[in-house]
Amino acid sequence: MSNALALAALEQCRMNLRAARIDMQTATHRVTGHRTARVNELAEKVVDALCFAERLVFLLQADDRYEQQRDAE
């Protein structure tokens, strides 16, 4: 697995972004006025980053599976 360290780092990133999303949801319910829009904007960016991290994890896992199958042949 040539991508093992990168995959571990991205999985940790994904977990951190999930925690950040939960924190953003809490913050969204606790602010009022014009700050609500800013918190919502940040929450959207966190969700976008989480989706991107999940795609990268998926791709690295697929690469590793391919390499394992290729090397087994």
C-alpha positions in Angstrom: 0.0 0.0 0.0 1.9 3.0 -1.2 -0.9 5.3 -0.2 -1.2 4.1 3.4 0.1 7.3 5.1 -1.9 9.6 2.8 -5.0 7.5 3.4 -4.6 7.5 7.1 -4.1 11.3 7.1 -7.2 11.8 4.8 -9.3 9.6 7.0 -8.3 11.7 10.1 -9.1 14.8 8.1 -12.5 13.4 7.3 -13.2 12.7 10.9 -12.1 16.2 11.9 -14.3 17.7 9.2 -17.3 15.6 10.5 -16.7 17.0 14.0 -16.4 20.5 12.5 -19.7 20.0 10.8 -21.4 19.1 14.1 -19.8 22.1 15.7 -21.1 24.3 12.9 -24.6 23.0 13.3 -24.4 23.8 17.0 -23.2 27.3 16.2 -25.9 27.8 13.6 -28.5 27.4 16.3 -26.8 29.7 18.7 -26.2 32.9 16.7 -28.6 35.5 15.7 -28.9 38.4 13.3 -26.4 39.0 10.5 -23.9 36.5 12.0 -26.2 33.7 11.1 -25.5 34.1 7.4 -21.7 34.0 8.0 -22.0 30.8 10.1 -24.2 29.2 7.4 -21.6 30.2 4.8 -18.8 28.6 6.8 -21.0 25.5 7.4 -21.5 25.1 3.7 -17.7 25.3 3.1 -17.1 22.7 5.8 -19.6 20.3 4.2 -18.0 20.9 0.8 -14.6 20.1 2.2 -16.0 17.0 3.9 -17.4 15.8 0.6 -14.1 16.4 -1.1 -12.2 14.5 1.6 -14.6 11.6 1.3 -14.1 11.4 -2.4 -10.3 11.5 -2.0 -10.5 8.7 0.6 -12.6 6.6 -1.8 -10.2 7.1 -4.6 -7.1 6.2 -2.6 -8.9 3.1 -1.3 -9.8 2.1 -4.9 -6.2 2.7 -5.9 -4.9 0.5 -3.1 -7.4 -2.3 -4.0 -6.3 -2.1 -7.6 -2.6 -2.3 -6.7 -3.3 -5.3 -4.4 -5.2 -7.2 -7.1 -2.5 -6.3 -9.7 0.3 -7.5 -7.4 -1.5 -10.7 -6.6 -1.7 -11.7 -10.3 
